[in-house]
Amino acid sequence: MTDSGRAGVLIRAAEFSDAAILALLMSQLGYETRVAEMEMRLQSILLDSRYRTLVAVVDGRVCGMIGTFCHFTYEHNDPSARILALVVEAQARGRGVGRALIQAAEDDLAARNMMRLSVDTRLTRKEAHLFYERLGYEKNGFRFVKTLPVQAD
C-alpha cells in the first residue's frame, strides 16, 4: 500500500474481496452493477496483467477506484494506456482522492514504460472534463458508440 500524501489517502491494489464496494462505486458512476457481476468481471480483470485496478482507502474504508488498461495501437509504435474507470464516492469528493488515484495510476504506467495515457468521459460530465484538464489532459477528439446486435448461433 502506498501513502499518496494527500489527507491520509492510501492507494493499494484492488482485491477480489473489494467486489461489493467496487459494484457500489460503479453504480455511483452511473453503471448499475450487482456484486455478483463485479465478482465475475474481477475474475478476469485481476488475472490479466494488462489491467490494473487501484483503490483509495481513507480511514480504513475504500472510497474510490481507478482501472487502467495497457494496449498496442495501430497509430503508434509504443504501447498506450487508458483509464477505463475512475470514481470517488460522493462523500469523499473534493478531498484529493481522485487526484491521488490518477497520480498512482500514472506512476504505475510510467514504471511499465507506457508513453501515452488517455481517458474517455461522457460529454455531460463537465466537472470531470475540468478535473482532467487541471491534471494536464487535453481534449483531442470524439468517441462514437454503437451497440451491435447479438448474433444468433
ZADREN-646369 format. One record per residue (C-alpha): residue in three letters; x, y, z. Coordinates in nm, 2 decimals, m for minus. Each point is the difference from the previous one (the first is absolute). Last residue first. Example, Ala and Ser with C-alpha at 12.3 -4.5 7.8 and 13.67 -1.06 7.14 Angstrom:
! residues 2
['ser', [1.37, m0.11, 0.71]]
['ala', [m0.14, m0.34, 0.07]]
END
This chain:
! residues 153
['asp', [m2.58, m1.92, m3.34]]
['ala', [m0.19, 0.33, 0.01]]
['gln', [0.21, 0.32, m0.01]]
['val', [m0.07, 0.26, 0.26]]
['pro', [m0.06, 0.34, m0.15]]
['leu', [0.27, 0.26, 0.03]]
['thr', [m0.03, 0.30, 0.23]]
['lys', [0.16, 0.30, m0.16]]
['val', [0.24, 0.25, 0.16]]
['phe', [0.18, 0.30, m0.14]]
['arg', [0.29, 0.16, 0.18]]
['phe', [0.11, 0.35, m0.07]]
['gly', [0.34, 0.15, m0.04]]
['asn', [0.31, 0.15, 0.16]]
['lys', [m0.09, 0.16, 0.33]]
['glu', [0.31, 0.05, 0.21]]
['tyr', [0.10, m0.15, 0.34]]
['gly', [0.23, 0.21, 0.22]]
['leu', [m0.15, m0.07, 0.34]]
['arg', [m0.21, 0.31, m0.01]]
['glu', [m0.14, m0.12, m0.33]]
['tyr', [m0.10, m0.33, 0.16]]
['phe', [m0.20, 0.17, 0.28]]
['leu', [m0.16, 0.25, m0.24]]
['his', [m0.13, m0.28, m0.22]]
['ala', [m0.12, m0.19, 0.31]]
['glu', [m0.19, 0.31, 0.11]]
['lys', [m0.17, 0.02, m0.34]]
['arg', [m0.12, m0.36, 0.01]]
['thr', [m0.27, 0.04, m0.27]]
['leu', [0.23, m0.09, m0.29]]
['arg', [0.08, m0.33, 0.17]]
['thr', [0.36, m0.07, 0.08]]
['asp', [0.27, m0.19, m0.19]]
['val', [0.35, m0.02, 0.13]]
['ser', [0.34, m0.01, m0.17]]
['leu', [0.35, m0.09, 0.11]]
['arg', [0.31, 0.00, m0.22]]
['met', [0.36, m0.11, 0.05]]
['met', [m0.05, m0.31, 0.20]]
['asn', [0.33, m0.13, 0.12]]
['arg', [m0.13, m0.22, 0.28]]
['ala', [0.14, 0.23, 0.27]]
['ala', [m0.18, 0.28, m0.19]]
['leu', [m0.33, m0.19, 0.03]]
['asp', [0.04, m0.06, 0.37]]
['asp', [0.09, 0.37, 0.07]]
['glu', [m0.30, 0.11, m0.22]]
['ala', [m0.23, m0.23, 0.19]]
['ala', [0.12, 0.13, 0.34]]
['gln', [m0.03, 0.36, m0.12]]
['ile', [m0.35, m0.06, m0.13]]
['leu', [m0.11, m0.16, 0.33]]
['ala', [0.15, 0.28, 0.20]]
['arg', [m0.18, 0.26, m0.21]]
['gly', [m0.33, m0.18, 0.04]]
['val', [0.05, m0.02, 0.38]]
['gly', [0.10, 0.37, 0.03]]
['arg', [m0.27, 0.10, 0.25]]
['gly', [m0.26, 0.14, m0.25]]
['arg', [m0.20, m0.32, m0.01]]
['ala', [m0.01, m0.23, 0.30]]
['gln', [m0.38, 0.02, 0.06]]
['ala', [m0.08, m0.08, m0.36]]
['glu', [0.22, m0.31, m0.01]]
['val', [0.29, 0.05, m0.25]]
['val', [m0.01, m0.15, m0.34]]
['leu', [0.25, m0.06, m0.28]]
['ala', [m0.06, m0.26, m0.27]]
['leu', [0.17, m0.12, m0.32]]
['ile', [0.31, 0.22, 0.03]]
['arg', [0.18, m0.09, m0.32]]
['ala', [0.35, m0.10, m0.07]]
['ser', [0.23, 0.01, m0.31]]
['pro', [0.27, m0.23, m0.14]]
['asp', [0.26, 0.17, m0.21]]
['asn', [0.00, m0.01, m0.38]]
['his', [m0.31, 0.21, m0.04]]
['glu', [m0.31, 0.00, m0.23]]
['tyr', [m0.09, m0.36, m0.02]]
['thr', [m0.02, m0.03, 0.38]]
['phe', [0.15, m0.22, 0.27]]
['his', [m0.16, m0.04, 0.33]]
['cys', [0.02, 0.08, 0.37]]
['phe', [m0.32, 0.02, 0.21]]
['thr', [m0.08, 0.22, 0.31]]
['gly', [m0.25, m0.02, 0.28]]
['ile', [m0.03, 0.27, 0.27]]
['met', [m0.19, m0.04, 0.32]]
['gly', [m0.15, 0.21, 0.29]]
['cys', [m0.12, m0.01, 0.36]]
['val', [0.15, m0.32, 0.14]]
['arg', [m0.02, 0.03, 0.38]]
['gly', [0.28, m0.01, 0.26]]
['asp', [m0.02, 0.37, 0.07]]
['val', [0.05, 0.07, m0.37]]
['val', [0.08, m0.27, m0.24]]
['ala', [0.04, 0.06, m0.37]]
['val', [m0.02, m0.30, m0.23]]
['leu', [0.21, m0.11, m0.29]]
['thr', [m0.09, m0.23, m0.29]]
['arg', [0.27, m0.07, m0.25]]
['tyr', [m0.07, m0.18, m0.33]]
['arg', [0.25, m0.12, m0.26]]
['ser', [0.11, m0.27, 0.25]]
['asp', [m0.33, m0.19, m0.04]]
['leu', [m0.08, m0.20, 0.31]]
['leu', [m0.17, 0.28, 0.19]]
['ile', [m0.22, 0.09, m0.30]]
['ser', [m0.13, m0.35, m0.07]]
['gln', [m0.13, m0.09, 0.35]]
['leu', [m0.07, 0.36, 0.06]]
['arg', [m0.27, 0.01, m0.26]]
['met', [m0.19, m0.30, 0.15]]
['glu', [0.04, 0.15, 0.35]]
['met', [m0.13, 0.33, m0.13]]
['glu', [m0.31, m0.17, m0.14]]
['ala', [m0.06, m0.19, 0.32]]
['val', [0.02, 0.33, 0.19]]
['arg', [m0.27, 0.15, m0.22]]
['thr', [0.09, 0.29, m0.23]]
['glu', [m0.20, 0.31, m0.11]]
['tyr', [0.24, 0.19, m0.22]]
['gly', [m0.06, 0.37, 0.09]]
['leu', [0.33, 0.08, 0.18]]
['gln', [m0.18, m0.06, 0.33]]
['ser', [m0.09, m0.35, m0.12]]
['met', [0.36, m0.06, m0.09]]
['leu', [0.09, 0.11, 0.36]]
['leu', [m0.25, m0.24, 0.15]]
['ala', [0.13, m0.29, m0.21]]
['leu', [0.35, 0.09, 0.10]]
['ile', [m0.11, 0.00, 0.37]]
['ala', [m0.14, m0.35, m0.04]]
['ala', [0.29, m0.14, m0.20]]
['asp', [0.27, 0.12, 0.24]]
['ser', [0.06, m0.37, 0.11]]
['phe', [0.14, m0.07, m0.34]]
['glu', [0.28, 0.24, 0.08]]
['ala', [0.08, 0.35, m0.13]]
['ala', [0.36, 0.11, 0.01]]
['arg', [0.07, 0.27, 0.26]]
['ile', [m0.02, 0.37, 0.04]]
['leu', [0.00, 0.17, 0.34]]
['val', [m0.16, 0.34, 0.04]]
['gly', [0.08, 0.16, 0.34]]
['ala', [m0.06, 0.36, m0.11]]
['arg', [0.21, m0.03, m0.32]]
['gly', [0.35, m0.14, 0.06]]
['ser', [m0.08, m0.28, m0.25]]
['asp', [0.08, m0.27, 0.25]]
['thr', [0.08, m0.32, m0.18]]
['met', [m0.13, m0.35, 0.08]]
END
